[in-house]
Amino acid sequence: MARLGAQGVPAFLVGAELVIGFDKNRLSSLLFDRVVECPKCRAKLRLPSEKGTLRVTCSRCGDRFETST
Ligand SMILES: [Zn+2]
């Protein structure tokens, strides 16, 4: 944790995301949102879960694709 720059307590490491302090909304979105991979550039995109089929625009390469959540 210290190596990652976490100085406050508590700190949570959820996947690759570091959350410092007990930020309940941020933690629940990290835990419950769906992560999809862009089929073109393989960027990881975070989407809300349980929203049916979503049209997604990749924030890295701008590719558009549909995915079900
Ligand atoms: Zn992409």
PDB file of the backbone (N, CA, C, O) and the ligand in Angstrom, with CONECT records:
HET     ZN  A 101       1
ATOM      1  N   MET A   1       0.823  -1.194   0.000  1.00  0.00           N
ATOM      2  CA  MET A   1       0.000   0.000   0.000  1.00  0.00           C
ATOM      3  C   MET A   1       0.874   1.268   0.000  1.00  0.00           C
ATOM      4  O   MET A   1       0.635   2.188  -0.782  1.00  0.00           O
ATOM      5  N   ALA A   2       1.866   1.308   0.865  1.00  0.00           N
ATOM      6  CA  ALA A   2       2.740   2.479   0.933  1.00  0.00           C
ATOM      7  C   ALA A   2       3.439   2.698  -0.402  1.00  0.00           C
ATOM      8  O   ALA A   2       3.634   3.834  -0.835  1.00  0.00           O
ATOM      9  N   ARG A   3       3.811   1.607  -1.042  1.00  0.00           N
ATOM     10  CA  ARG A   3       4.469   1.673  -2.347  1.00  0.00           C
ATOM     11  C   ARG A   3       3.557   2.314  -3.396  1.00  0.00           C
ATOM     12  O   ARG A   3       4.033   2.919  -4.356  1.00  0.00           O
ATOM     13  N   LEU A   4       2.256   2.176  -3.205  1.00  0.00           N
ATOM     14  CA  LEU A   4       1.294   2.728  -4.156  1.00  0.00           C
ATOM     15  C   LEU A   4       0.928   4.172  -3.816  1.00  0.00           C
ATOM     16  O   LEU A   4       0.146   4.795  -4.534  1.00  0.00           O
ATOM     17  N   GLY A   5       1.472   4.695  -2.754  1.00  0.00           N
ATOM     18  CA  GLY A   5       1.205   6.085  -2.397  1.00  0.00           C
ATOM     19  C   GLY A   5       0.022   6.253  -1.465  1.00  0.00           C
ATOM     20  O   GLY A   5      -0.493   7.360  -1.309  1.00  0.00           O
ATOM     21  N   ALA A   6      -0.415   5.165  -0.842  1.00  0.00           N
ATOM     22  CA  ALA A   6      -1.540   5.250   0.077  1.00  0.00           C
ATOM     23  C   ALA A   6      -1.039   5.722   1.433  1.00  0.00           C
ATOM     24  O   ALA A   6      -0.271   5.025   2.096  1.00  0.00           O
ATOM     25  N   GLN A   7      -1.474   6.904   1.839  1.00  0.00           N
ATOM     26  CA  GLN A   7      -1.011   7.423   3.123  1.00  0.00           C
ATOM     27  C   GLN A   7      -2.128   7.497   4.138  1.00  0.00           C
ATOM     28  O   GLN A   7      -1.886   7.387   5.340  1.00  0.00           O
ATOM     29  N   GLY A   8      -3.348   7.680   3.670  1.00  0.00           N
ATOM     30  CA  GLY A   8      -4.471   7.719   4.603  1.00  0.00           C
ATOM     31  C   GLY A   8      -4.919   6.311   4.925  1.00  0.00           C
ATOM     32  O   GLY A   8      -4.600   5.367   4.202  1.00  0.00           O
ATOM     33  N   VAL A   9      -5.643   6.175   5.990  1.00  0.00           N
ATOM     34  CA  VAL A   9      -6.257   4.889   6.278  1.00  0.00           C
ATOM     35  C   VAL A   9      -7.752   5.088   6.392  1.00  0.00           C
ATOM     36  O   VAL A   9      -8.161   6.148   6.864  1.00  0.00           O
ATOM     37  N   PRO A  10      -8.581   4.175   6.008  1.00  0.00           N
ATOM     38  CA  PRO A  10      -8.194   2.947   5.321  1.00  0.00           C
ATOM     39  C   PRO A  10      -7.990   3.179   3.835  1.00  0.00           C
ATOM     40  O   PRO A  10      -8.457   4.174   3.281  1.00  0.00           O
ATOM     41  N   ALA A  11      -7.294   2.262   3.199  1.00  0.00           N
ATOM     42  CA  ALA A  11      -7.137   2.309   1.753  1.00  0.00           C
ATOM     43  C   ALA A  11      -7.521   0.949   1.194  1.00  0.00           C
ATOM     44  O   ALA A  11      -7.247  -0.086   1.803  1.00  0.00           O
ATOM     45  N   PHE A  12      -8.138   0.961   0.065  1.00  0.00           N
ATOM     46  CA  PHE A  12      -8.604  -0.281  -0.540  1.00  0.00           C
ATOM     47  C   PHE A  12      -8.011  -0.402  -1.927  1.00  0.00           C
ATOM     48  O   PHE A  12      -7.972   0.569  -2.683  1.00  0.00           O
ATOM     49  N   LEU A  13      -7.563  -1.566  -2.249  1.00  0.00           N
ATOM     50  CA  LEU A  13      -7.092  -1.817  -3.602  1.00  0.00           C
ATOM     51  C   LEU A  13      -8.108  -2.745  -4.257  1.00  0.00           C
ATOM     52  O   LEU A  13      -8.231  -3.915  -3.892  1.00  0.00           O
ATOM     53  N   VAL A  14      -8.838  -2.196  -5.238  1.00  0.00           N
ATOM     54  CA  VAL A  14      -9.878  -2.977  -5.918  1.00  0.00           C
ATOM     55  C   VAL A  14      -9.435  -3.122  -7.363  1.00  0.00           C
ATOM     56  O   VAL A  14      -9.464  -2.156  -8.126  1.00  0.00           O
ATOM     57  N   GLY A  15      -9.033  -4.302  -7.735  1.00  0.00           N
ATOM     58  CA  GLY A  15      -8.468  -4.468  -9.068  1.00  0.00           C
ATOM     59  C   GLY A  15      -7.217  -3.608  -9.164  1.00  0.00           C
ATOM     60  O   GLY A  15      -6.286  -3.778  -8.376  1.00  0.00           O
ATOM     61  N   ALA A  16      -7.184  -2.690 -10.118  1.00  0.00           N
ATOM     62  CA  ALA A  16      -6.028  -1.817 -10.270  1.00  0.00           C
ATOM     63  C   ALA A  16      -6.289  -0.437  -9.679  1.00  0.00           C
ATOM     64  O   ALA A  16      -5.460   0.464  -9.812  1.00  0.00           O
ATOM     65  N   GLU A  17      -7.437  -0.266  -9.028  1.00  0.00           N
ATOM     66  CA  GLU A  17      -7.812   1.059  -8.550  1.00  0.00           C
ATOM     67  C   GLU A  17      -7.584   1.171  -7.055  1.00  0.00           C
ATOM     68  O   GLU A  17      -8.015   0.323  -6.274  1.00  0.00           O
ATOM     69  N   LEU A  18      -6.898   2.232  -6.677  1.00  0.00           N
ATOM     70  CA  LEU A  18      -6.650   2.473  -5.265  1.00  0.00           C
ATOM     71  C   LEU A  18      -7.660   3.495  -4.755  1.00  0.00           C
ATOM     72  O   LEU A  18      -7.798   4.585  -5.310  1.00  0.00           O
ATOM     73  N   VAL A  19      -8.354   3.128  -3.700  1.00  0.00           N
ATOM     74  CA  VAL A  19      -9.321   4.039  -3.088  1.00  0.00           C
ATOM     75  C   VAL A  19      -8.813   4.366  -1.694  1.00  0.00           C
ATOM     76  O   VAL A  19      -8.628   3.474  -0.866  1.00  0.00           O
ATOM     77  N   ILE A  20      -8.590   5.641  -1.442  1.00  0.00           N
ATOM     78  CA  ILE A  20      -8.089   6.045  -0.124  1.00  0.00           C
ATOM     79  C   ILE A  20      -9.232   6.627   0.685  1.00  0.00           C
ATOM     80  O   ILE A  20      -9.946   7.521   0.231  1.00  0.00           O
ATOM     81  N   GLY A  21      -9.390   6.110   1.877  1.00  0.00           N
ATOM     82  CA  GLY A  21     -10.512   6.518   2.711  1.00  0.00           C
ATOM     83  C   GLY A  21     -11.721   5.667   2.367  1.00  0.00           C
ATOM     84  O   GLY A  21     -11.752   4.993   1.338  1.00  0.00           O
ATOM     85  N   PHE A  22     -12.705   5.706   3.234  1.00  0.00           N
ATOM     86  CA  PHE A  22     -13.859   4.857   2.992  1.00  0.00           C
ATOM     87  C   PHE A  22     -14.868   5.614   2.157  1.00  0.00           C
ATOM     88  O   PHE A  22     -15.806   6.213   2.684  1.00  0.00           O
ATOM     89  N   ASP A  23     -14.669   5.584   0.857  1.00  0.00           N
ATOM     90  CA  ASP A  23     -15.569   6.245  -0.083  1.00  0.00           C
ATOM     91  C   ASP A  23     -16.555   5.189  -0.568  1.00  0.00           C
ATOM     92  O   ASP A  23     -16.295   4.471  -1.533  1.00  0.00           O
ATOM     93  N   LYS A  24     -17.692   5.111   0.122  1.00  0.00           N
ATOM     94  CA  LYS A  24     -18.609   4.002  -0.107  1.00  0.00           C
ATOM     95  C   LYS A  24     -19.110   3.962  -1.550  1.00  0.00           C
ATOM     96  O   LYS A  24     -19.176   2.895  -2.162  1.00  0.00           O
ATOM     97  N   ASN A  25     -19.463   5.136  -2.091  1.00  0.00           N
ATOM     98  CA  ASN A  25     -19.977   5.149  -3.459  1.00  0.00           C
ATOM     99  C   ASN A  25     -18.930   4.675  -4.455  1.00  0.00           C
ATOM    100  O   ASN A  25     -19.221   3.905  -5.371  1.00  0.00           O
ATOM    101  N   ARG A  26     -17.715   5.148  -4.259  1.00  0.00           N
ATOM    102  CA  ARG A  26     -16.664   4.767  -5.194  1.00  0.00           C
ATOM    103  C   ARG A  26     -16.365   3.277  -5.064  1.00  0.00           C
ATOM    104  O   ARG A  26     -16.170   2.581  -6.061  1.00  0.00           O
ATOM    105  N   LEU A  27     -16.334   2.801  -3.828  1.00  0.00           N
ATOM    106  CA  LEU A  27     -16.057   1.379  -3.627  1.00  0.00           C
ATOM    107  C   LEU A  27     -17.147   0.516  -4.236  1.00  0.00           C
ATOM    108  O   LEU A  27     -16.856  -0.478  -4.901  1.00  0.00           O
ATOM    109  N   SER A  28     -18.407   0.891  -4.014  1.00  0.00           N
ATOM    110  CA  SER A  28     -19.460   0.032  -4.553  1.00  0.00           C
ATOM    111  C   SER A  28     -19.455   0.085  -6.073  1.00  0.00           C
ATOM    112  O   SER A  28     -19.759  -0.915  -6.723  1.00  0.00           O
ATOM    113  N   SER A  29     -19.112   1.242  -6.657  1.00  0.00           N
ATOM    114  CA  SER A  29     -19.083   1.254  -8.119  1.00  0.00           C
ATOM    115  C   SER A  29     -17.914   0.426  -8.627  1.00  0.00           C
ATOM    116  O   SER A  29     -18.018  -0.212  -9.675  1.00  0.00           O
ATOM    117  N   LEU A  30     -16.808   0.427  -7.902  1.00  0.00           N
ATOM    118  CA  LEU A  30     -15.677  -0.403  -8.330  1.00  0.00           C
ATOM    119  C   LEU A  30     -16.013  -1.881  -8.208  1.00  0.00           C
ATOM    120  O   LEU A  30     -15.600  -2.698  -9.032  1.00  0.00           O
ATOM    121  N   LEU A  31     -16.769  -2.211  -7.167  1.00  0.00           N
ATOM    122  CA  LEU A  31     -17.057  -3.619  -6.931  1.00  0.00           C
ATOM    123  C   LEU A  31     -18.173  -4.135  -7.821  1.00  0.00           C
ATOM    124  O   LEU A  31     -18.167  -5.306  -8.201  1.00  0.00           O
ATOM    125  N   PHE A  32     -19.133  -3.282  -8.159  1.00  0.00           N
ATOM    126  CA  PHE A  32     -20.302  -3.788  -8.858  1.00  0.00           C
ATOM    127  C   PHE A  32     -20.379  -3.411 -10.318  1.00  0.00           C
ATOM    128  O   PHE A  32     -21.121  -4.044 -11.070  1.00  0.00           O
ATOM    129  N   ASP A  33     -19.635  -2.396 -10.753  1.00  0.00           N
ATOM    130  CA  ASP A  33     -19.656  -2.070 -12.167  1.00  0.00           C
ATOM    131  C   ASP A  33     -18.968  -3.175 -12.953  1.00  0.00           C
ATOM    132  O   ASP A  33     -18.155  -3.934 -12.426  1.00  0.00           O
ATOM    133  N   ARG A  34     -19.313  -3.235 -14.200  1.00  0.00           N
ATOM    134  CA  ARG A  34     -18.752  -4.242 -15.077  1.00  0.00           C
ATOM    135  C   ARG A  34     -17.569  -3.645 -15.827  1.00  0.00           C
ATOM    136  O   ARG A  34     -17.611  -2.490 -16.252  1.00  0.00           O
ATOM    137  N   VAL A  35     -16.530  -4.429 -15.985  1.00  0.00           N
ATOM    138  CA  VAL A  35     -15.391  -3.977 -16.765  1.00  0.00           C
ATOM    139  C   VAL A  35     -15.400  -4.746 -18.077  1.00  0.00           C
ATOM    140  O   VAL A  35     -15.418  -5.977 -18.078  1.00  0.00           O
ATOM    141  N   VAL A  36     -15.387  -4.035 -19.176  1.00  0.00           N
ATOM    142  CA  VAL A  36     -15.334  -4.699 -20.482  1.00  0.00           C
ATOM    143  C   VAL A  36     -14.053  -4.260 -21.172  1.00  0.00           C
ATOM    144  O   VAL A  36     -13.479  -3.219 -20.849  1.00  0.00           O
ATOM    145  N   GLU A  37     -13.623  -5.059 -22.112  1.00  0.00           N
ATOM    146  CA  GLU A  37     -12.399  -4.762 -22.821  1.00  0.00           C
ATOM    147  C   GLU A  37     -12.760  -4.303 -24.228  1.00  0.00           C
ATOM    148  O   GLU A  37     -13.565  -4.941 -24.908  1.00  0.00           O
ATOM    149  N   CYS A  38     -12.169  -3.205 -24.659  1.00  0.00           N
ATOM    150  CA  CYS A  38     -12.400  -2.721 -26.020  1.00  0.00           C
ATOM    151  C   CYS A  38     -11.875  -3.778 -26.998  1.00  0.00           C
ATOM    152  O   CYS A  38     -10.729  -4.213 -26.883  1.00  0.00           O
ATOM    153  N   PRO A  39     -12.714  -4.193 -27.962  1.00  0.00           N
ATOM    154  CA  PRO A  39     -12.274  -5.243 -28.892  1.00  0.00           C
ATOM    155  C   PRO A  39     -11.143  -4.778 -29.809  1.00  0.00           C
ATOM    156  O   PRO A  39     -10.442  -5.597 -30.404  1.00  0.00           O
ATOM    157  N   LYS A  40     -10.972  -3.480 -29.919  1.00  0.00           N
ATOM    158  CA  LYS A  40      -9.969  -2.957 -30.843  1.00  0.00           C
ATOM    159  C   LYS A  40      -8.621  -2.714 -30.162  1.00  0.00           C
ATOM    160  O   LYS A  40      -7.592  -3.215 -30.616  1.00  0.00           O
ATOM    161  N   CYS A  41      -8.633  -1.945 -29.074  1.00  0.00           N
ATOM    162  CA  CYS A  41      -7.347  -1.575 -28.451  1.00  0.00           C
ATOM    163  C   CYS A  41      -7.131  -2.242 -27.098  1.00  0.00           C
ATOM    164  O   CYS A  41      -6.094  -2.038 -26.467  1.00  0.00           O
ATOM    165  N   ARG A  42      -8.096  -3.034 -26.648  1.00  0.00           N
ATOM    166  CA  ARG A  42      -7.979  -3.771 -25.388  1.00  0.00           C
ATOM    167  C   ARG A  42      -7.979  -2.897 -24.146  1.00  0.00           C
ATOM    168  O   ARG A  42      -7.593  -3.347 -23.068  1.00  0.00           O
ATOM    169  N   ALA A  43      -8.412  -1.642 -24.291  1.00  0.00           N
ATOM    170  CA  ALA A  43      -8.530  -0.789 -23.108  1.00  0.00           C
ATOM    171  C   ALA A  43      -9.627  -1.342 -22.206  1.00  0.00           C
ATOM    172  O   ALA A  43     -10.636  -1.852 -22.695  1.00  0.00           O
ATOM    173  N   LYS A  44      -9.439  -1.246 -20.908  1.00  0.00           N
ATOM    174  CA  LYS A  44     -10.459  -1.666 -19.960  1.00  0.00           C
ATOM    175  C   LYS A  44     -11.414  -0.506 -19.717  1.00  0.00           C
ATOM    176  O   LYS A  44     -10.997   0.584 -19.326  1.00  0.00           O
ATOM    177  N   LEU A  45     -12.699  -0.752 -19.954  1.00  0.00           N
ATOM    178  CA  LEU A  45     -13.708   0.286 -19.769  1.00  0.00           C
ATOM    179  C   LEU A  45     -14.671  -0.153 -18.680  1.00  0.00           C
ATOM    180  O   LEU A  45     -15.099  -1.306 -18.635  1.00  0.00           O
ATOM    181  N   ARG A  46     -15.000   0.774 -17.814  1.00  0.00           N
ATOM    182  CA  ARG A  46     -15.890   0.451 -16.710  1.00  0.00           C
ATOM    183  C   ARG A  46     -17.308   0.908 -17.042  1.00  0.00           C
ATOM    184  O   ARG A  46     -17.525   2.067 -17.396  1.00  0.00           O
ATOM    185  N   LEU A  47     -18.265  -0.002 -16.926  1.00  0.00           N
ATOM    186  CA  LEU A  47     -19.657   0.310 -17.264  1.00  0.00           C
ATOM    187  C   LEU A  47     -20.540  -0.027 -16.078  1.00  0.00           C
ATOM    188  O   LEU A  47     -20.197  -0.874 -15.253  1.00  0.00           O
ATOM    189  N   PRO A  48     -21.692   0.653 -15.999  1.00  0.00           N
ATOM    190  CA  PRO A  48     -22.641   0.259 -14.962  1.00  0.00           C
ATOM    191  C   PRO A  48     -23.151  -1.149 -15.250  1.00  0.00           C
ATOM    192  O   PRO A  48     -23.290  -1.535 -16.411  1.00  0.00           O
ATOM    193  N   SER A  49     -23.426  -1.907 -14.212  1.00  0.00           N
ATOM    194  CA  SER A  49     -23.908  -3.267 -14.429  1.00  0.00           C
ATOM    195  C   SER A  49     -25.427  -3.284 -14.531  1.00  0.00           C
ATOM    196  O   SER A  49     -26.096  -2.328 -14.138  1.00  0.00           O
ATOM    197  N   GLU A  50     -25.961  -4.368 -15.057  1.00  0.00           N
ATOM    198  CA  GLU A  50     -27.407  -4.592 -15.118  1.00  0.00           C
ATOM    199  C   GLU A  50     -28.151  -3.511 -15.892  1.00  0.00           C
ATOM    200  O   GLU A  50     -29.261  -3.142 -15.507  1.00  0.00           O
ATOM    201  N   LYS A  51     -27.578  -3.002 -16.958  1.00  0.00           N
ATOM    202  CA  LYS A  51     -28.264  -1.982 -17.752  1.00  0.00           C
ATOM    203  C   LYS A  51     -28.649  -2.512 -19.127  1.00  0.00           C
ATOM    204  O   LYS A  51     -28.972  -1.732 -20.023  1.00  0.00           O
ATOM    205  N   GLY A  52     -28.618  -3.823 -19.302  1.00  0.00           N
ATOM    206  CA  GLY A  52     -28.962  -4.381 -20.599  1.00  0.00           C
ATOM    207  C   GLY A  52     -27.837  -4.151 -21.597  1.00  0.00           C
ATOM    208  O   GLY A  52     -26.665  -4.072 -21.227  1.00  0.00           O
ATOM    209  N   THR A  53     -28.209  -4.044 -22.864  1.00  0.00           N
ATOM    210  CA  THR A  53     -27.200  -3.840 -23.899  1.00  0.00           C
ATOM    211  C   THR A  53     -26.846  -2.359 -23.994  1.00  0.00           C
ATOM    212  O   THR A  53     -27.726  -1.508 -24.120  1.00  0.00           O
ATOM    213  N   LEU A  54     -25.585  -2.069 -23.934  1.00  0.00           N
ATOM    214  CA  LEU A  54     -25.125  -0.682 -23.997  1.00  0.00           C
ATOM    215  C   LEU A  54     -24.271  -0.461 -25.228  1.00  0.00           C
ATOM    216  O   LEU A  54     -23.504  -1.331 -25.639  1.00  0.00           O
ATOM    217  N   ARG A  55     -24.418   0.718 -25.809  1.00  0.00           N
ATOM    218  CA  ARG A  55     -23.494   1.136 -26.859  1.00  0.00           C
ATOM    219  C   ARG A  55     -22.364   1.881 -26.170  1.00  0.00           C
ATOM    220  O   ARG A  55     -22.587   2.826 -25.413  1.00  0.00           O
ATOM    221  N   VAL A  56     -21.177   1.446 -26.441  1.00  0.00           N
ATOM    222  CA  VAL A  56     -20.015   1.968 -25.742  1.00  0.00           C
ATOM    223  C   VAL A  56     -19.085   2.630 -26.747  1.00  0.00           C
ATOM    224  O   VAL A  56     -18.847   2.100 -27.832  1.00  0.00           O
ATOM    225  N   THR A  57     -18.563   3.788 -26.376  1.00  0.00           N
ATOM    226  CA  THR A  57     -17.505   4.398 -27.167  1.00  0.00           C
ATOM    227  C   THR A  57     -16.230   4.321 -26.348  1.00  0.00           C
ATOM    228  O   THR A  57     -16.170   4.824 -25.226  1.00  0.00           O
ATOM    229  N   CYS A  58     -15.220   3.695 -26.910  1.00  0.00           N
ATOM    230  CA  CYS A  58     -13.960   3.519 -26.191  1.00  0.00           C
ATOM    231  C   CYS A  58     -13.316   4.880 -25.921  1.00  0.00           C
ATOM    232  O   CYS A  58     -13.198   5.712 -26.820  1.00  0.00           O
ATOM    233  N   SER A  59     -12.904   5.092 -24.678  1.00  0.00           N
ATOM    234  CA  SER A  59     -12.310   6.380 -24.332  1.00  0.00           C
ATOM    235  C   SER A  59     -10.882   6.497 -24.859  1.00  0.00           C
ATOM    236  O   SER A  59     -10.336   7.599 -24.910  1.00  0.00           O
ATOM    237  N   ARG A  60     -10.285   5.408 -25.241  1.00  0.00           N
ATOM    238  CA  ARG A  60      -8.907   5.472 -25.737  1.00  0.00           C
ATOM    239  C   ARG A  60      -8.841   5.607 -27.257  1.00  0.00           C
ATOM    240  O   ARG A  60      -8.174   6.500 -27.778  1.00  0.00           O
ATOM    241  N   CYS A  61      -9.546   4.704 -27.974  1.00  0.00           N
ATOM    242  CA  CYS A  61      -9.397   4.708 -29.432  1.00  0.00           C
ATOM    243  C   CYS A  61     -10.644   5.221 -30.150  1.00  0.00           C
ATOM    244  O   CYS A  61     -10.622   5.421 -31.364  1.00  0.00           O
ATOM    245  N   GLY A  62     -11.735   5.437 -29.405  1.00  0.00           N
ATOM    246  CA  GLY A  62     -12.945   5.969 -30.033  1.00  0.00           C
ATOM    247  C   GLY A  62     -13.775   4.923 -30.752  1.00  0.00           C
ATOM    248  O   GLY A  62     -14.790   5.260 -31.362  1.00  0.00           O
ATOM    249  N   ASP A  63     -13.368   3.659 -30.698  1.00  0.00           N
ATOM    250  CA  ASP A  63     -14.122   2.600 -31.332  1.00  0.00           C
ATOM    251  C   ASP A  63     -15.487   2.464 -30.650  1.00  0.00           C
ATOM    252  O   ASP A  63     -15.600   2.636 -29.437  1.00  0.00           O
ATOM    253  N   ARG A  64     -16.514   2.155 -31.433  1.00  0.00           N
ATOM    254  CA  ARG A  64     -17.848   1.949 -30.870  1.00  0.00           C
ATOM    255  C   ARG A  64     -18.219   0.486 -30.965  1.00  0.00           C
ATOM    256  O   ARG A  64     -18.001  -0.165 -31.987  1.00  0.00           O
ATOM    257  N   PHE A  65     -18.780  -0.015 -29.890  1.00  0.00           N
ATOM    258  CA  PHE A  65     -19.222  -1.406 -29.917  1.00  0.00           C
ATOM    259  C   PHE A  65     -20.378  -1.543 -28.938  1.00  0.00           C
ATOM    260  O   PHE A  65     -20.619  -0.668 -28.106  1.00  0.00           O
ATOM    261  N   GLU A  66     -21.095  -2.673 -29.057  1.00  0.00           N
ATOM    262  CA  GLU A  66     -22.193  -2.941 -28.148  1.00  0.00           C
ATOM    263  C   GLU A  66     -21.789  -4.057 -27.216  1.00  0.00           C
ATOM    264  O   GLU A  66     -21.067  -4.977 -27.598  1.00  0.00           O
ATOM    265  N   THR A  67     -22.261  -3.966 -25.998  1.00  0.00           N
ATOM    266  CA  THR A  67     -21.977  -5.017 -25.047  1.00  0.00           C
ATOM    267  C   THR A  67     -23.174  -5.181 -24.122  1.00  0.00           C
ATOM    268  O   THR A  67     -23.914  -4.228 -23.878  1.00  0.00           O
ATOM    269  N   SER A  68     -23.358  -6.367 -23.620  1.00  0.00           N
ATOM    270  CA  SER A  68     -24.449  -6.557 -22.660  1.00  0.00           C
ATOM    271  C   SER A  68     -23.883  -6.554 -21.258  1.00  0.00           C
ATOM    272  O   SER A  68     -22.806  -7.094 -21.005  1.00  0.00           O
ATOM    273  N   THR A  69     -24.627  -5.934 -20.343  1.00  0.00           N
ATOM    274  CA  THR A  69     -24.144  -5.812 -18.963  1.00  0.00           C
ATOM    275  C   THR A  69     -25.006  -6.630 -18.015  1.00  0.00           C
ATOM    276  O   THR A  69     -24.752  -6.649 -16.811  1.00  0.00           O
TER     277      THR A  69
HETATM  278 ZN    ZN A 101     -10.418   1.081 -27.794  1.00  0.00          ZN2+
END
